[in-house]
Amino acid sequence: MSVIAGWSNYEGLLTNILQTQKMEKKRNRKPNWTEEQGLLLAQLVNEHKGMLRGKFGPTVTSQGKRRAWDTISQTINASFPLVVRTGDDCEKRWYVLQSKAKDEIAAHKRESSLTGGGPPAKRLSQVVNTVFQVLGHSEVRTLIHTSMMQALEVQQR
């Protein structure tokens, strides 16, 4: 056997080892959140908003917030048993829902304030309405005001 033939066998072995390691490191993804799961999450956050959105103090602690997220995840897992969600998963998804809802509400307000004919602005989804209830009007109003000011600046350019 020549040195070159020996090297190609060695190279093939290394390639196989690296591919196996990559396959072992690949994380298994959970399925995407469904609309129903997102709605249930928003409703549960609304029920626990005193703890989750409250300022830290004697009654609101980080352990209390963690317990609230764990309770929410247990309820979601009981309702949708095919996918196990952790408290961290629920918390991350809540922040995604918040961001998307704020964007959708701001876009809805912009469309509603346009002049002229055309179709009416589309209705907000149940999830967005529930997130809106949790956030409160003042927080969303600040975001919408900022968003509308940016839209006016773009139109004036």
C-alpha positions in Angstrom: 0.0 0.0 0.0 1.3 3.4 -0.9 1.5 6.4 1.3 -1.1 8.3 -0.8 -3.6 5.4 -0.5 -3.1 5.2 3.2 -3.6 9.0 3.5 -7.0 8.8 1.6 -8.2 6.1 4.0 -7.2 8.2 7.0 -8.8 11.3 5.4 -12.1 9.3 4.9 -12.1 8.1 8.4 -11.6 11.7 9.7 -14.5 12.9 7.5 -16.8 10.2 8.9 -15.9 11.0 12.5 -16.5 14.8 11.9 -19.9 14.0 10.3 -20.9 11.8 13.2 -20.0 14.5 15.7 -22.0 17.1 13.8 -25.0 14.8 13.8 -24.7 14.3 17.6 -24.4 18.0 18.3 -27.4 18.9 16.2 -30.2 19.8 18.6 -33.7 18.5 18.2 -36.1 21.4 17.6 -39.5 21.5 19.0 -42.4 22.2 16.6 -43.4 25.8 16.1 -46.0 27.3 18.5 -49.5 27.0 17.1 -52.0 29.9 17.2 -54.0 28.0 19.9 -50.9 27.6 22.1 -50.0 31.2 21.7 -53.6 32.3 22.6 -53.5 30.0 25.7 -50.1 31.4 26.7 -51.4 35.0 26.4 -54.5 34.1 28.5 -52.3 32.5 31.1 -49.9 35.4 31.2 -53.0 37.7 31.7 -54.1 35.6 34.7 -50.6 35.8 36.2 -49.7 39.3 35.1 -49.6 40.6 38.7 -46.6 38.4 39.4 -45.0 38.4 35.9 -45.3 42.1 35.2 -45.1 43.4 38.7 -42.1 45.2 40.1 -39.8 43.3 42.4 -40.5 43.7 46.0 -41.6 41.6 49.0 -44.4 39.9 47.2 -42.9 39.8 43.7 -39.6 37.8 43.6 -37.6 36.2 40.9 -38.5 32.8 42.4 -42.2 33.8 42.3 -41.9 34.7 38.6 -40.1 31.4 37.9 -42.9 29.5 39.6 -45.5 31.4 37.6 -43.7 30.5 34.3 -43.5 26.9 35.4 -47.2 26.9 36.3 -48.0 28.3 32.9 -45.8 25.7 31.1 -47.6 22.9 33.1 -51.0 24.2 32.0 -49.9 24.4 28.4 -48.3 20.9 28.5 -51.6 19.5 30.0 -53.6 21.2 27.2 -51.2 20.2 24.4 -49.4 17.0 25.5 -47.6 16.2 22.3 -45.0 18.9 22.8 -43.4 19.6 26.2 -42.7 23.2 26.8 -40.6 24.5 29.7 -41.1 27.7 31.7 -38.2 29.2 29.8 -39.8 28.2 26.4 -43.0 29.9 27.5 -41.2 33.1 28.7 -39.3 33.4 25.4 -42.4 32.8 23.4 -44.2 35.5 25.4 -41.6 38.1 24.5 -41.9 37.1 20.8 -45.7 37.4 21.1 -45.3 40.8 22.7 -43.1 42.1 20.0 -45.3 40.8 17.2 -48.4 42.2 18.8 -46.9 45.6 19.2 -45.9 45.7 15.6 -49.3 44.5 14.5 -51.1 47.0 16.7 -48.9 49.9 15.4 -49.5 48.8 11.8 -53.3 48.6 12.4 -53.3 52.1 13.9 -51.4 53.4 10.9 -53.8 51.8 8.4 -56.8 53.1 10.4 -55.6 56.6 10.3 -55.0 56.7 6.5 -57.3 58.9 4.4 -59.1 58.0 1.3 -61.1 55.0 0.1 -60.1 51.5 0.3 -60.7 48.5 2.3 -61.0 48.9 6.1 -58.0 47.8 8.2 -58.0 44.1 9.0 -59.1 43.1 12.5 -56.6 42.2 15.1 -56.2 38.5 16.0 -57.4 37.1 19.4 -53.8 36.6 20.4 -53.0 40.3 19.7 -56.1 41.5 21.6 -55.1 39.3 24.6 -51.5 40.6 24.6 -53.0 44.1 24.3 -55.0 43.5 27.5 -51.9 42.3 29.3 -49.7 45.1 28.2 -52.2 47.8 29.0 -53.2 50.8 26.9 -50.4 53.2 28.1 -47.5 50.9 27.1 -49.0 50.2 23.7 -50.0 53.9 23.2 -46.4 54.9 23.7 -45.2 52.4 21.1 -47.9 53.5 18.6 -47.1 57.1 19.0 -43.5 56.5 18.3 -44.3 54.3 15.3 -46.7 56.9 13.9 -44.1 59.6 14.3 -41.6 57.6 12.4 -44.2 56.9 9.6 -44.9 60.7 9.4 -41.2 61.4 9.1 -40.9 58.9 6.3 -43.8 60.5 4.4 -42.4 64.0 4.8 -39.1 63.0 3.2 
